Amino acid sequence: MSVSVSGSEGRWLYPLNAVETIRVTGPVGDTIVHIEDGMARVVYSSCRNQLCVAASPVRKHGQWIACLPNQVLVSIDNVEVANSENVDMITW
């Protein structure tokens, strides 16, 4: 799973088999993404209309949740790295 913010220099990758809460800061404030049970969902965002919070959790390749006002994108990507135990960073 990846999380990115438009205009930032980063795209962060997280495994879906983890239990993790991620705080992402965008132009209108914070967006909080929670990962658990093989899926990710937006649990809070500082945007006005809250469509990202109301969206269904994502769990399959190609699914995504976007918070357009905060420019945050949560997407499920099939990223496989051979021998990932020895990888310090992935760049693309």
KELO-568819 format. One record per residue (C-alpha): residue number from 1; residue in one letter; x, y, z. Coordinates in Angstrom, 3 decimals, padded with zeros to 6 digits. Example, Ala and Ser with C-alpha at 12.3 -4.5 7.8 and 13.67 -1.06 7.14 Angstrom:
residues 2
 pos code       px       py       pz
   1    A  012.300 -004.500  007.800
   2    S  013.670 -001.060  007.140
end
This chain:
residues 92
 pos code       px       py       pz
   1    M  000.000  000.000  000.000
   2    S  001.275  003.492 -000.680
   3    V  000.414  006.921  000.641
   4    S  001.393  010.072 -001.221
   5    V  000.773  013.806 -000.957
   6    S  000.656  015.888 -004.133
   7    G  003.553  018.309 -004.352
   8    S  005.612  016.505 -001.720
   9    E  008.815  014.658 -002.421
  10    G  007.669  011.396 -000.917
  11    R  005.623  008.332 -001.442
  12    W  005.491  006.061  001.564
  13    L  005.008  002.293  001.366
  14    Y  003.390  000.227  004.106
  15    P  002.585 -003.494  004.279
  16    L -001.096 -004.365  004.517
  17    N -000.353 -007.126  007.015
  18    A  000.694 -004.538  009.613
  19    V -001.356 -002.704  012.198
  20    E -000.399  000.918  011.789
  21    T -001.841  004.420  011.984
  22    I -000.282  007.009  009.681
  23    R -000.638  010.785  009.977
  24    V -000.121  012.650  006.700
  25    T -000.008  016.446  006.585
  26    G -001.444  018.114  003.497
  27    P -002.451  021.666  002.505
  28    V -005.589  021.743  004.696
  29    G -004.237  019.822  007.693
  30    D -003.885  016.201  008.719
  31    T -005.289  013.031  007.193
  32    I -005.072  009.859  009.272
  33    V -004.917  006.450  007.591
  34    H -005.331  003.224  009.558
  35    I -004.062 -000.173  008.356
  36    E -005.406 -003.366  009.915
  37    D -006.738 -006.792  008.858
  38    G -005.233 -006.485  005.368
  39    M -006.966 -003.225  004.490
  40    A -006.471  000.530  004.754
  41    R -008.998  003.272  005.402
  42    V -009.021  006.993  006.080
  43    V -010.286  007.443  009.637
  44    Y -009.906  011.231  009.868
  45    S -009.236  014.157  007.588
  46    S -009.346  017.895  008.095
  47    C -011.170  018.368  004.770
  48    R -014.680  019.799  004.761
  49    N -016.778  017.177  002.961
  50    Q -015.273  013.990  004.508
  51    L -015.781  011.837  001.377
  52    C -012.439  010.137  002.026
  53    V -013.555  009.146  005.541
  54    A -016.856  007.785  004.197
  55    A -015.089  005.736  001.488
  56    S -014.916  001.957  001.861
  57    P -011.615  000.442  002.991
  58    V -009.213 -000.609  000.238
  59    R -007.543 -004.007  000.123
  60    K -007.038 -005.066 -003.515
  61    H -004.516 -003.985 -006.146
  62    G -005.766 -000.917 -008.012
  63    Q -008.142  000.329 -005.295
  64    W -007.608  003.826 -003.916
  65    I -008.982  006.527 -001.629
  66    A -008.284  010.188 -002.350
  67    C -008.717  013.283 -000.232
  68    L -008.700  015.914 -002.959
  69    P -008.778  019.014 -000.705
  70    N -005.808  017.682  001.279
  71    Q -004.098  016.183 -001.812
  72    V -003.626  012.774 -000.169
  73    L -003.825  009.519 -002.123
  74    V -003.985  006.066 -000.523
  75    S -003.572  003.313 -003.105
  76    I -003.006 -000.430 -003.150
  77    D -000.067 -001.398 -005.334
  78    N  001.462 -004.817 -005.875
  79    V  005.044 -003.964 -005.092
  80    E  007.253 -007.010 -004.818
  81    V  010.956 -006.765 -004.193
  82    A  013.229 -009.773 -004.441
  83    N  014.952 -010.405 -001.131
  84    S  013.261 -007.403  000.495
  85    E  015.031 -008.040  003.808
  86    N  018.162 -006.477  002.311
  87    V  016.483 -003.420  000.787
  88    D  016.977 -000.084  002.547
  89    M  014.988  002.087  000.135
  90    I  012.914  001.808 -003.012
  91    T  012.805  004.719 -005.468
  92    W  010.765  005.220 -008.603
end
